[in-house]
Amino acid sequence: METLNILTTRLNIRNLVPSDLTDFHTYRSNPEVTKYQGFDVMSIEQAEAFISNNATKHFGIANEWVQFGIENIESGQLIGDCAIKFHEHETRIAKIGITISNTEQKKGYAKEALIGILAFLFDTIEIHRVEEIVDVENIASINLLKSTGFKLEGHFIENIFFKGKWGSEFQYAMLKREWDLIKKLHFSK
């Protein structure tokens, strides 16, 4: 896998490495963290296999989720991870997802990571569109998407059988031209 480093004020979004296992497993084994995620709690063996398998993936391959670690620069600790997947028929469209450790939530890390990922995807890779699917009950993620300028595009009702029950999801998205305007209005001061 090629190396990825997206630096923000407090974070380094980078490749997951075997030494991340303890931190990765700590939050990925927490039911509150996995509540709205497409994965369930992980055993240490599952977490280790996930990191190992992820190392074989290549960023930019259509229809392949690649996971990256979110490291707190000051502590050197892995505090979360994010996933990026390019659309299977159009690699100028990406889907993303972010997971932050329960001990690191409500500190602005998710928003900082999301803005860093958007800047990378829109300004460096120059993609056209970023999408995120979110459970309708995941209020924190919905608020995060709204606060960064994502627009609600769809409401899928009981479209996924998820952790033993039918779930509903929202689709949010942002276009490059919308990102350029948001950057100009909010980040160019």
C-alpha positions as CSV (number, residue, x, y, z in Angstrom):
1,M,0.0,0.0,0.0
2,E,1.3,3.5,-0.8
3,T,1.8,5.8,2.1
4,L,-0.9,8.4,3.0
5,N,-0.3,11.3,5.4
6,I,-2.9,14.0,5.8
7,L,-1.7,16.4,8.5
8,T,-4.1,18.7,10.3
9,T,-3.5,20.9,13.3
10,R,-3.8,18.0,15.8
11,L,-4.0,14.9,13.7
12,N,-2.1,12.7,11.3
13,I,-4.3,10.6,9.0
14,R,-2.1,7.8,7.9
15,N,-1.8,4.1,7.0
16,L,-2.7,1.7,9.8
17,V,0.3,-0.2,11.0
18,P,0.6,-3.4,13.2
19,S,1.6,-1.3,16.2
20,D,-1.8,0.3,16.1
21,L,-3.4,-3.0,17.2
22,T,-4.0,-2.2,20.9
23,D,-5.5,1.3,20.3
24,F,-7.5,0.1,17.3
25,H,-8.9,-2.9,19.2
26,T,-9.8,-0.8,22.3
27,Y,-12.3,1.3,20.5
28,R,-13.4,-1.2,17.8
29,S,-14.4,-3.6,20.6
30,N,-16.6,-1.0,22.3
31,P,-20.3,-1.5,21.6
32,E,-21.0,2.2,21.9
33,V,-18.5,2.9,19.1
34,T,-19.8,0.2,16.8
35,K,-23.4,1.0,17.4
36,Y,-24.0,2.7,14.1
37,Q,-21.1,1.2,12.2
38,G,-21.2,-1.4,9.4
39,F,-19.0,-3.6,11.6
40,D,-19.6,-5.2,15.0
41,V,-17.4,-5.4,18.0
42,M,-14.0,-7.0,17.2
43,S,-12.0,-9.5,19.0
44,I,-8.2,-8.8,19.2
45,E,-7.7,-11.5,16.5
46,Q,-10.3,-9.9,14.2
47,A,-8.7,-6.5,14.7
48,E,-5.2,-7.9,13.9
49,A,-6.6,-9.6,10.8
50,F,-8.3,-6.4,9.7
51,I,-5.1,-4.3,10.0
52,S,-3.1,-7.0,8.2
53,N,-5.7,-7.3,5.4
54,N,-6.0,-3.6,5.0
55,A,-2.2,-3.4,4.4
56,T,-2.8,-5.3,1.1
57,K,-5.3,-2.8,-0.3
58,H,-4.4,0.1,-2.6
59,F,-5.8,3.6,-2.2
60,G,-7.6,4.7,-5.4
61,I,-8.8,1.3,-6.6
62,A,-12.5,1.6,-7.6
63,N,-15.0,-0.1,-5.2
64,E,-12.4,-0.9,-2.5
65,W,-12.7,0.4,1.0
66,V,-9.3,1.4,2.4
67,Q,-9.0,2.2,6.1
68,F,-6.5,4.8,7.5
69,G,-5.6,5.6,11.1
70,I,-6.3,8.9,12.8
71,E,-3.4,9.6,15.1
72,N,-3.2,12.3,17.7
73,I,0.1,14.0,16.8
74,E,0.8,15.2,20.4
75,S,0.3,11.8,22.1
76,G,1.2,9.5,19.1
77,Q,-1.9,7.5,20.0
78,L,-4.4,6.1,17.4
79,I,-7.7,7.8,18.3
80,G,-9.8,6.6,15.4
81,D,-9.8,5.6,11.8
82,C,-11.4,6.6,8.5
83,A,-12.4,4.8,5.3
84,I,-12.3,6.0,1.8
85,K,-13.8,4.2,-1.2
86,F,-14.0,5.3,-4.8
87,H,-17.2,4.6,-6.7
88,E,-16.9,1.4,-8.8
89,H,-17.7,3.1,-12.1
90,E,-16.4,6.7,-11.4
91,T,-13.3,7.3,-9.4
92,R,-14.0,11.0,-9.2
93,I,-16.7,10.1,-6.6
94,A,-15.7,8.9,-3.1
95,K,-17.5,7.5,-0.1
96,I,-16.0,8.1,3.3
97,G,-16.6,7.1,6.9
98,I,-15.0,8.1,10.2
99,T,-14.8,6.3,13.6
100,I,-13.5,8.0,16.7
101,S,-12.6,6.3,20.0
102,N,-15.3,6.8,22.7
103,T,-12.6,8.4,24.9
104,E,-11.8,11.0,22.3
105,Q,-15.3,12.0,21.1
106,K,-16.6,15.5,21.7
107,K,-13.2,17.1,21.3
108,G,-13.5,18.2,17.7
109,Y,-11.4,15.4,16.3
110,A,-14.1,14.0,13.9
111,K,-14.6,17.4,12.4
112,E,-10.9,18.1,12.1
113,A,-10.4,14.7,10.4
114,L,-13.3,15.2,8.1
115,I,-12.1,18.6,7.0
116,G,-8.6,17.2,6.4
117,I,-10.0,14.3,4.3
118,L,-12.2,16.7,2.3
119,A,-9.3,19.0,1.6
120,F,-7.2,16.1,0.5
121,L,-9.9,14.6,-1.7
122,F,-11.1,17.8,-3.3
123,D,-7.9,19.9,-3.4
124,T,-5.2,17.2,-3.9
125,I,-6.9,14.4,-5.7
126,E,-9.4,16.8,-7.3
127,I,-12.4,14.5,-7.1
128,H,-15.9,15.7,-8.0
129,R,-18.1,14.4,-5.2
130,V,-17.9,13.0,-1.7
131,E,-20.7,10.9,-0.2
132,E,-21.5,9.6,3.3
133,I,-24.3,7.2,4.3
134,V,-25.3,7.6,8.0
135,D,-27.9,5.8,10.2
136,V,-30.9,8.1,10.8
137,E,-30.4,7.6,14.6
138,N,-26.7,8.7,14.5
139,I,-27.4,12.3,15.5
140,A,-23.7,13.1,16.2
141,S,-22.7,12.1,12.7
142,I,-25.6,13.9,11.1
143,N,-24.7,17.1,13.0
144,L,-21.1,16.7,11.9
145,L,-22.0,16.4,8.3
146,K,-24.4,19.4,8.4
147,S,-21.8,21.5,10.2
148,T,-19.2,20.9,7.5
149,G,-21.6,21.7,4.6
150,F,-22.8,18.3,3.5
151,K,-26.3,18.3,2.0
152,L,-29.0,15.7,2.6
153,E,-29.8,14.0,-0.6
154,G,-31.7,10.9,0.3
155,H,-33.6,9.1,3.0
156,F,-33.7,5.3,2.7
157,I,-36.4,3.7,4.8
158,E,-35.6,0.3,6.3
159,N,-33.2,-0.3,3.5
160,I,-30.6,-2.3,5.5
161,F,-30.9,-5.3,7.8
162,F,-28.5,-4.3,10.4
163,K,-27.5,-5.9,13.7
164,G,-30.7,-7.9,13.9
165,K,-33.2,-5.3,12.8
166,W,-34.2,-3.1,9.8
167,G,-32.5,0.2,9.7
168,S,-33.0,3.4,7.8
169,E,-30.2,5.7,6.4
170,F,-29.6,9.2,5.1
171,Q,-27.3,9.9,2.3
172,Y,-25.3,13.2,2.5
173,A,-23.0,14.5,-0.2
174,M,-20.8,17.5,-1.1
175,L,-19.6,18.6,-4.5
176,K,-16.2,20.1,-5.3
177,R,-17.8,23.5,-6.1
178,E,-19.6,23.4,-2.8
179,W,-16.3,22.6,-1.0
180,D,-14.6,25.5,-2.8
181,L,-17.3,27.9,-1.6
182,I,-17.2,26.5,2.0
183,K,-13.4,26.9,2.1
184,K,-13.7,30.5,0.8
185,L,-16.3,31.4,3.4
186,H,-15.0,29.6,6.4
187,F,-11.3,28.8,6.1
188,S,-9.9,31.8,4.3
189,K,-9.8,34.3,7.1
